[in-house]
Amino acid sequence: MRQNRGRVDGIVLSLPGDDSVFELVEVFKDRGIPIVNCQGSRKIQGVDRVICDDARGGYLAAKHLADFGHRRIGIIAVKGSTTSAIRLDGCRGALDEAGIDLPPQLVVEAPDFSEKAGYTGTKLLLMRGERPTAIIASNDLMALGVLDALGEENLGIPGDVSVVGFDNTFATVTRPRLTTVGLPMYMAGQITAQLLLERIDGRYHGEPREVSLPEELIQRGSTAPLKILT
Protein backbone atom coordinates (compact mmCIF):
# COMPACT_ATOMS: atom_id res chain seq x y z
CA MET A 1 0.00 0.00 0.00
CA ARG A 2 1.34 3.49 -0.89
CA GLN A 3 -0.08 6.65 0.55
CA ASN A 4 -0.02 10.21 -0.84
CA ARG A 5 -1.46 13.24 0.97
CA GLY A 6 -3.74 11.04 3.05
CA ARG A 7 -5.08 9.08 0.07
CA VAL A 8 -4.38 5.38 -0.38
CA ASP A 9 -2.93 4.81 -3.87
CA GLY A 10 -3.04 1.03 -3.90
CA ILE A 11 -3.96 -2.01 -1.84
CA VAL A 12 -2.34 -5.42 -1.34
CA LEU A 13 -4.79 -8.02 -0.08
CA SER A 14 -3.90 -11.36 1.48
CA LEU A 15 -7.14 -12.36 3.14
CA PRO A 16 -9.56 -15.29 3.19
CA GLY A 17 -12.80 -14.78 1.34
CA ASP A 18 -15.87 -13.69 3.27
CA ASP A 19 -18.64 -11.16 2.72
CA SER A 20 -16.81 -8.33 4.48
CA VAL A 21 -13.72 -8.82 2.31
CA PHE A 22 -15.77 -8.94 -0.89
CA GLU A 23 -17.58 -5.73 0.12
CA LEU A 24 -14.27 -4.03 0.90
CA VAL A 25 -12.87 -4.98 -2.49
CA GLU A 26 -15.90 -3.51 -4.25
CA VAL A 27 -15.54 -0.24 -2.30
CA PHE A 28 -11.91 0.14 -3.39
CA LYS A 29 -12.73 -0.79 -6.99
CA ASP A 30 -15.55 1.78 -7.09
CA ARG A 31 -13.08 4.43 -5.93
CA GLY A 32 -10.60 3.48 -8.64
CA ILE A 33 -7.98 2.27 -6.16
CA PRO A 34 -5.91 -0.56 -7.67
CA ILE A 35 -5.75 -3.87 -5.78
CA VAL A 36 -3.44 -6.86 -6.01
CA ASN A 37 -4.60 -10.06 -4.34
CA CYS A 38 -1.46 -11.85 -3.13
CA GLN A 39 -2.28 -15.40 -2.02
CA GLY A 40 -5.66 -14.32 -0.70
CA SER A 41 -8.99 -15.91 -1.52
CA ARG A 42 -9.29 -17.14 -5.10
CA LYS A 43 -12.94 -16.05 -4.94
CA ILE A 44 -11.94 -12.39 -5.09
CA GLN A 45 -12.58 -11.45 -8.72
CA GLY A 46 -11.76 -8.55 -11.02
CA VAL A 47 -8.33 -7.63 -9.61
CA ASP A 48 -4.73 -8.57 -10.34
CA ARG A 49 -3.62 -11.56 -8.33
CA VAL A 50 -0.51 -13.56 -7.49
CA ILE A 51 -1.17 -17.20 -6.69
CA CYS A 52 0.88 -20.33 -6.21
CA ASP A 53 0.48 -23.63 -8.01
CA ASP A 54 -1.45 -25.34 -5.24
CA ALA A 55 -2.18 -28.42 -7.34
CA ARG A 56 1.55 -28.93 -7.77
CA GLY A 57 2.04 -28.33 -4.05
CA GLY A 58 -0.48 -31.00 -3.12
CA TYR A 59 1.13 -33.37 -5.60
CA LEU A 60 4.58 -32.81 -4.07
CA ALA A 61 3.31 -33.35 -0.52
CA ALA A 62 1.62 -36.67 -1.31
CA LYS A 63 4.41 -37.89 -3.59
CA HIS A 64 6.95 -37.24 -0.83
CA LEU A 65 5.02 -39.49 1.54
CA ALA A 66 4.35 -42.14 -1.11
CA ASP A 67 8.06 -42.23 -1.96
CA PHE A 68 8.72 -42.87 1.73
CA GLY A 69 6.50 -45.95 1.56
CA HIS A 70 3.37 -44.55 3.21
CA ARG A 71 0.09 -46.02 1.98
CA ARG A 72 -2.42 -44.86 4.60
CA ILE A 73 -2.19 -41.09 4.20
CA GLY A 74 -4.76 -38.93 5.97
CA ILE A 75 -5.61 -35.48 4.64
CA ILE A 76 -7.22 -32.63 6.59
CA ALA A 77 -8.89 -30.37 4.04
CA VAL A 78 -10.97 -27.22 4.60
CA LYS A 79 -14.61 -27.21 3.59
CA GLY A 80 -15.52 -24.48 1.11
CA SER A 81 -11.91 -23.42 0.45
CA THR A 82 -10.88 -23.35 -3.19
CA THR A 83 -7.21 -23.42 -2.25
CA SER A 84 -7.68 -26.49 -0.06
CA ALA A 85 -9.71 -28.24 -2.77
CA ILE A 86 -6.96 -27.63 -5.33
CA ARG A 87 -4.32 -28.96 -2.93
CA LEU A 88 -6.47 -32.03 -2.27
CA ASP A 89 -6.80 -32.65 -6.01
CA GLY A 90 -3.02 -32.46 -6.30
CA CYS A 91 -2.66 -35.00 -3.50
CA ARG A 92 -5.11 -37.33 -5.23
CA GLY A 93 -3.12 -37.06 -8.44
CA ALA A 94 0.11 -38.17 -6.77
CA LEU A 95 -1.60 -41.00 -4.91
CA ASP A 96 -3.33 -42.23 -8.07
CA GLU A 97 0.01 -42.17 -9.84
CA ALA A 98 1.50 -44.31 -7.05
CA GLY A 99 -1.44 -46.73 -7.04
CA ILE A 100 -2.53 -45.67 -3.54
CA ASP A 101 -6.19 -45.52 -2.53
CA LEU A 102 -7.59 -42.51 -0.69
CA PRO A 103 -10.81 -43.80 0.91
CA PRO A 104 -13.31 -41.28 2.32
CA GLN A 105 -12.42 -42.11 5.93
CA LEU A 106 -8.90 -40.76 5.35
CA VAL A 107 -10.17 -37.30 4.35
CA VAL A 108 -11.50 -34.86 6.96
CA GLU A 109 -13.20 -31.60 5.98
CA ALA A 110 -12.37 -29.05 8.67
CA PRO A 111 -14.33 -25.79 9.08
CA ASP A 112 -11.29 -23.50 8.73
CA PHE A 113 -7.50 -23.31 8.61
CA SER A 114 -7.03 -23.01 12.38
CA GLU A 115 -4.81 -24.95 14.78
CA LYS A 116 -7.97 -26.22 16.50
CA ALA A 117 -9.26 -27.57 13.18
CA GLY A 118 -6.02 -29.49 12.68
CA TYR A 119 -6.25 -30.90 16.20
CA THR A 120 -9.88 -31.98 15.84
CA GLY A 121 -9.29 -33.35 12.35
CA THR A 122 -6.47 -35.52 13.62
CA LYS A 123 -8.60 -36.91 16.42
CA LEU A 124 -11.24 -37.84 13.85
CA LEU A 125 -8.69 -39.58 11.63
CA LEU A 126 -7.43 -41.61 14.58
CA MET A 127 -10.97 -42.74 15.41
CA ARG A 128 -11.70 -44.05 11.91
CA GLY A 129 -10.31 -47.58 12.03
CA GLU A 130 -6.67 -48.27 11.23
CA ARG A 131 -4.71 -45.10 11.88
CA PRO A 132 -2.88 -43.31 9.08
CA THR A 133 0.91 -43.49 9.02
CA ALA A 134 1.08 -39.96 7.62
CA ILE A 135 -1.10 -36.84 7.68
CA ILE A 136 -1.17 -33.86 5.33
CA ALA A 137 -2.62 -30.64 6.80
CA SER A 138 -3.88 -27.83 4.56
CA ASN A 139 -1.53 -25.31 6.16
CA ASP A 140 1.17 -25.08 8.82
CA LEU A 141 -1.17 -23.64 11.47
CA MET A 142 -3.38 -26.71 11.15
CA ALA A 143 -0.26 -28.87 11.30
CA LEU A 144 0.48 -27.44 14.77
CA GLY A 145 -2.84 -28.91 15.88
CA VAL A 146 -1.94 -32.20 14.22
CA LEU A 147 1.32 -32.38 16.17
CA ASP A 148 -0.51 -31.57 19.42
CA ALA A 149 -3.15 -34.24 18.89
CA LEU A 150 -0.58 -36.90 17.99
CA GLY A 151 1.43 -36.01 21.08
CA GLU A 152 -1.63 -36.47 23.28
CA GLU A 153 -2.04 -39.97 21.83
CA ASN A 154 1.64 -40.73 22.58
CA LEU A 155 2.36 -41.18 18.88
CA GLY A 156 5.89 -40.31 17.83
CA ILE A 157 6.62 -37.94 14.95
CA PRO A 158 7.82 -39.13 12.51
CA GLY A 159 8.35 -42.60 14.01
CA ASP A 160 4.65 -43.41 14.20
CA VAL A 161 3.08 -40.72 12.00
CA SER A 162 4.73 -38.41 9.47
CA VAL A 163 3.27 -34.90 9.09
CA VAL A 164 3.34 -32.41 6.19
CA GLY A 165 2.01 -28.85 6.20
CA PHE A 166 1.74 -25.98 3.71
CA ASP A 167 3.02 -22.39 3.55
CA ASN A 168 6.37 -22.69 5.41
CA THR A 169 5.23 -20.32 8.16
CA PHE A 170 5.54 -22.08 11.54
CA ALA A 171 7.66 -24.90 10.17
CA THR A 172 10.95 -24.02 11.88
CA VAL A 173 9.53 -23.48 15.39
CA THR A 174 7.97 -26.93 15.83
CA ARG A 175 9.69 -29.94 17.33
CA PRO A 176 10.43 -31.80 15.20
CA ARG A 177 10.69 -29.16 12.54
CA LEU A 178 7.88 -29.44 10.04
CA THR A 179 8.17 -30.74 6.51
CA THR A 180 6.08 -28.35 4.46
CA VAL A 181 5.28 -27.13 0.97
CA GLY A 182 6.83 -23.69 0.78
CA LEU A 183 5.57 -20.66 -1.09
CA PRO A 184 8.16 -18.39 -2.75
CA MET A 185 7.06 -15.43 -0.65
CA TYR A 186 9.94 -13.12 -1.55
CA MET A 187 9.25 -13.63 -5.25
CA ALA A 188 5.51 -13.23 -4.63
CA GLY A 189 6.14 -9.93 -2.84
CA GLN A 190 8.31 -8.61 -5.65
CA ILE A 191 5.77 -9.46 -8.35
CA THR A 192 2.88 -8.10 -6.27
CA ALA A 193 4.68 -4.77 -5.85
CA GLN A 194 5.47 -4.64 -9.57
CA LEU A 195 1.85 -5.26 -10.58
CA LEU A 196 0.56 -2.68 -8.13
CA LEU A 197 3.04 0.03 -9.12
CA GLU A 198 2.23 -0.48 -12.79
CA ARG A 199 -1.42 0.24 -11.97
CA ILE A 200 -0.64 3.20 -9.70
CA ASP A 201 1.76 4.82 -12.19
CA GLY A 202 -0.61 4.28 -15.09
CA ARG A 203 1.70 1.97 -17.03
CA TYR A 204 -0.99 -0.72 -17.25
CA HIS A 205 -4.74 -0.27 -17.72
CA GLY A 206 -5.73 -3.67 -19.09
CA GLU A 207 -7.68 -6.65 -17.86
CA PRO A 208 -6.87 -8.26 -14.48
CA ARG A 209 -3.68 -10.30 -14.58
CA GLU A 210 -2.86 -13.57 -12.84
CA VAL A 211 0.66 -14.76 -12.06
CA SER A 212 1.09 -18.35 -10.83
CA LEU A 213 4.30 -19.23 -8.99
CA PRO A 214 5.84 -22.67 -8.37
CA GLU A 215 5.91 -24.29 -4.94
CA GLU A 216 8.58 -26.54 -3.44
CA LEU A 217 8.61 -29.26 -0.82
CA ILE A 218 10.95 -28.50 2.08
CA GLN A 219 11.84 -31.69 3.93
CA ARG A 220 12.54 -31.39 7.64
CA GLY A 221 12.21 -33.68 10.63
CA SER A 222 8.47 -34.44 10.68
CA THR A 223 8.56 -36.98 7.86
CA ALA A 224 10.45 -40.25 7.51
CA PRO A 225 10.26 -43.54 5.63
CA LEU A 226 7.48 -45.85 6.81
CA LYS A 227 8.58 -47.94 9.77
CA ILE A 228 8.13 -51.58 8.89
CA LEU A 229 7.04 -53.64 11.88
CA THR A 230 8.70 -57.05 12.14
C-alpha positions as CSV (number, residue, x, y, z in Angstrom):
1,M,0.0,0.0,0.0
2,R,1.3,3.5,-0.9
3,Q,-0.1,6.7,0.6
4,N,0.0,10.2,-0.8
5,R,-1.5,13.2,1.0
6,G,-3.7,11.0,3.1
7,R,-5.1,9.1,0.1
8,V,-4.4,5.4,-0.4
9,D,-2.9,4.8,-3.9
10,G,-3.0,1.0,-3.9
11,I,-4.0,-2.0,-1.8
12,V,-2.3,-5.4,-1.3
13,L,-4.8,-8.0,-0.1
14,S,-3.9,-11.4,1.5
15,L,-7.1,-12.4,3.1
16,P,-9.6,-15.3,3.2
17,G,-12.8,-14.8,1.3
18,D,-15.9,-13.7,3.3
19,D,-18.6,-11.2,2.7
20,S,-16.8,-8.3,4.5
21,V,-13.7,-8.8,2.3
22,F,-15.8,-8.9,-0.9
23,E,-17.6,-5.7,0.1
24,L,-14.3,-4.0,0.9
25,V,-12.9,-5.0,-2.5
26,E,-15.9,-3.5,-4.2
27,V,-15.5,-0.2,-2.3
28,F,-11.9,0.1,-3.4
29,K,-12.7,-0.8,-7.0
30,D,-15.6,1.8,-7.1
31,R,-13.1,4.4,-5.9
32,G,-10.6,3.5,-8.6
33,I,-8.0,2.3,-6.2
34,P,-5.9,-0.6,-7.7
35,I,-5.8,-3.9,-5.8
36,V,-3.4,-6.9,-6.0
37,N,-4.6,-10.1,-4.3
38,C,-1.5,-11.9,-3.1
39,Q,-2.3,-15.4,-2.0
40,G,-5.7,-14.3,-0.7
41,S,-9.0,-15.9,-1.5
42,R,-9.3,-17.1,-5.1
43,K,-12.9,-16.1,-4.9
44,I,-11.9,-12.4,-5.1
45,Q,-12.6,-11.4,-8.7
46,G,-11.8,-8.5,-11.0
47,V,-8.3,-7.6,-9.6
48,D,-4.7,-8.6,-10.3
49,R,-3.6,-11.6,-8.3
50,V,-0.5,-13.6,-7.5
51,I,-1.2,-17.2,-6.7
52,C,0.9,-20.3,-6.2
53,D,0.5,-23.6,-8.0
54,D,-1.4,-25.3,-5.2
55,A,-2.2,-28.4,-7.3
56,R,1.5,-28.9,-7.8
57,G,2.0,-28.3,-4.1
58,G,-0.5,-31.0,-3.1
59,Y,1.1,-33.4,-5.6
60,L,4.6,-32.8,-4.1
61,A,3.3,-33.4,-0.5
62,A,1.6,-36.7,-1.3
63,K,4.4,-37.9,-3.6
64,H,7.0,-37.2,-0.8
65,L,5.0,-39.5,1.5
66,A,4.4,-42.1,-1.1
67,D,8.1,-42.2,-2.0
68,F,8.7,-42.9,1.7
69,G,6.5,-46.0,1.6
70,H,3.4,-44.6,3.2
71,R,0.1,-46.0,2.0
72,R,-2.4,-44.9,4.6
73,I,-2.2,-41.1,4.2
74,G,-4.8,-38.9,6.0
75,I,-5.6,-35.5,4.6
76,I,-7.2,-32.6,6.6
77,A,-8.9,-30.4,4.0
78,V,-11.0,-27.2,4.6
79,K,-14.6,-27.2,3.6
80,G,-15.5,-24.5,1.1
81,S,-11.9,-23.4,0.4
82,T,-10.9,-23.4,-3.2
83,T,-7.2,-23.4,-2.2
84,S,-7.7,-26.5,-0.1
85,A,-9.7,-28.2,-2.8
86,I,-7.0,-27.6,-5.3
87,R,-4.3,-29.0,-2.9
88,L,-6.5,-32.0,-2.3
89,D,-6.8,-32.7,-6.0
90,G,-3.0,-32.5,-6.3
91,C,-2.7,-35.0,-3.5
92,R,-5.1,-37.3,-5.2
93,G,-3.1,-37.1,-8.4
94,A,0.1,-38.2,-6.8
95,L,-1.6,-41.0,-4.9
96,D,-3.3,-42.2,-8.1
97,E,0.0,-42.2,-9.8
98,A,1.5,-44.3,-7.1
99,G,-1.4,-46.7,-7.0
100,I,-2.5,-45.7,-3.5
101,D,-6.2,-45.5,-2.5
102,L,-7.6,-42.5,-0.7
103,P,-10.8,-43.8,0.9
104,P,-13.3,-41.3,2.3
105,Q,-12.4,-42.1,5.9
106,L,-8.9,-40.8,5.4
107,V,-10.2,-37.3,4.3
108,V,-11.5,-34.9,7.0
109,E,-13.2,-31.6,6.0
110,A,-12.4,-29.0,8.7
111,P,-14.3,-25.8,9.1
112,D,-11.3,-23.5,8.7
113,F,-7.5,-23.3,8.6
114,S,-7.0,-23.0,12.4
115,E,-4.8,-24.9,14.8
116,K,-8.0,-26.2,16.5
117,A,-9.3,-27.6,13.2
118,G,-6.0,-29.5,12.7
119,Y,-6.3,-30.9,16.2
120,T,-9.9,-32.0,15.8
121,G,-9.3,-33.4,12.3
122,T,-6.5,-35.5,13.6
123,K,-8.6,-36.9,16.4
124,L,-11.2,-37.8,13.8
125,L,-8.7,-39.6,11.6
126,L,-7.4,-41.6,14.6
127,M,-11.0,-42.7,15.4
128,R,-11.7,-44.1,11.9
129,G,-10.3,-47.6,12.0
130,E,-6.7,-48.3,11.2
131,R,-4.7,-45.1,11.9
132,P,-2.9,-43.3,9.1
133,T,0.9,-43.5,9.0
134,A,1.1,-40.0,7.6
135,I,-1.1,-36.8,7.7
136,I,-1.2,-33.9,5.3
137,A,-2.6,-30.6,6.8
138,S,-3.9,-27.8,4.6
139,N,-1.5,-25.3,6.2
140,D,1.2,-25.1,8.8
141,L,-1.2,-23.6,11.5
142,M,-3.4,-26.7,11.1
143,A,-0.3,-28.9,11.3
144,L,0.5,-27.4,14.8
145,G,-2.8,-28.9,15.9
146,V,-1.9,-32.2,14.2
147,L,1.3,-32.4,16.2
148,D,-0.5,-31.6,19.4
149,A,-3.2,-34.2,18.9
150,L,-0.6,-36.9,18.0
151,G,1.4,-36.0,21.1
152,E,-1.6,-36.5,23.3
153,E,-2.0,-40.0,21.8
154,N,1.6,-40.7,22.6
155,L,2.4,-41.2,18.9
156,G,5.9,-40.3,17.8
157,I,6.6,-37.9,14.9
158,P,7.8,-39.1,12.5
159,G,8.3,-42.6,14.0
160,D,4.6,-43.4,14.2
161,V,3.1,-40.7,12.0
162,S,4.7,-38.4,9.5
163,V,3.3,-34.9,9.1
164,V,3.3,-32.4,6.2
165,G,2.0,-28.9,6.2
166,F,1.7,-26.0,3.7
167,D,3.0,-22.4,3.6
168,N,6.4,-22.7,5.4
169,T,5.2,-20.3,8.2
170,F,5.5,-22.1,11.5
171,A,7.7,-24.9,10.2
172,T,11.0,-24.0,11.9
173,V,9.5,-23.5,15.4
174,T,8.0,-26.9,15.8
175,R,9.7,-29.9,17.3
176,P,10.4,-31.8,15.2
177,R,10.7,-29.2,12.5
178,L,7.9,-29.4,10.0
179,T,8.2,-30.7,6.5
180,T,6.1,-28.4,4.5
181,V,5.3,-27.1,1.0
182,G,6.8,-23.7,0.8
183,L,5.6,-20.7,-1.1
184,P,8.2,-18.4,-2.7
185,M,7.1,-15.4,-0.6
186,Y,9.9,-13.1,-1.6
187,M,9.2,-13.6,-5.3
188,A,5.5,-13.2,-4.6
189,G,6.1,-9.9,-2.8
190,Q,8.3,-8.6,-5.7
191,I,5.8,-9.5,-8.3
192,T,2.9,-8.1,-6.3
193,A,4.7,-4.8,-5.9
194,Q,5.5,-4.6,-9.6
195,L,1.9,-5.3,-10.6
196,L,0.6,-2.7,-8.1
197,L,3.0,0.0,-9.1
198,E,2.2,-0.5,-12.8
199,R,-1.4,0.2,-12.0
200,I,-0.6,3.2,-9.7
201,D,1.8,4.8,-12.2
202,G,-0.6,4.3,-15.1
203,R,1.7,2.0,-17.0
204,Y,-1.0,-0.7,-17.2
205,H,-4.7,-0.3,-17.7
206,G,-5.7,-3.7,-19.1
207,E,-7.7,-6.7,-17.9
208,P,-6.9,-8.3,-14.5
209,R,-3.7,-10.3,-14.6
210,E,-2.9,-13.6,-12.8
211,V,0.7,-14.8,-12.1
212,S,1.1,-18.3,-10.8
213,L,4.3,-19.2,-9.0
214,P,5.8,-22.7,-8.4
215,E,5.9,-24.3,-4.9
216,E,8.6,-26.5,-3.4
217,L,8.6,-29.3,-0.8
218,I,10.9,-28.5,2.1
219,Q,11.8,-31.7,3.9
220,R,12.5,-31.4,7.6
221,G,12.2,-33.7,10.6
222,S,8.5,-34.4,10.7
223,T,8.6,-37.0,7.9
224,A,10.5,-40.2,7.5
225,P,10.3,-43.5,5.6
226,L,7.5,-45.8,6.8
227,K,8.6,-47.9,9.8
228,I,8.1,-51.6,8.9
229,L,7.0,-53.6,11.9
230,T,8.7,-57.0,12.1
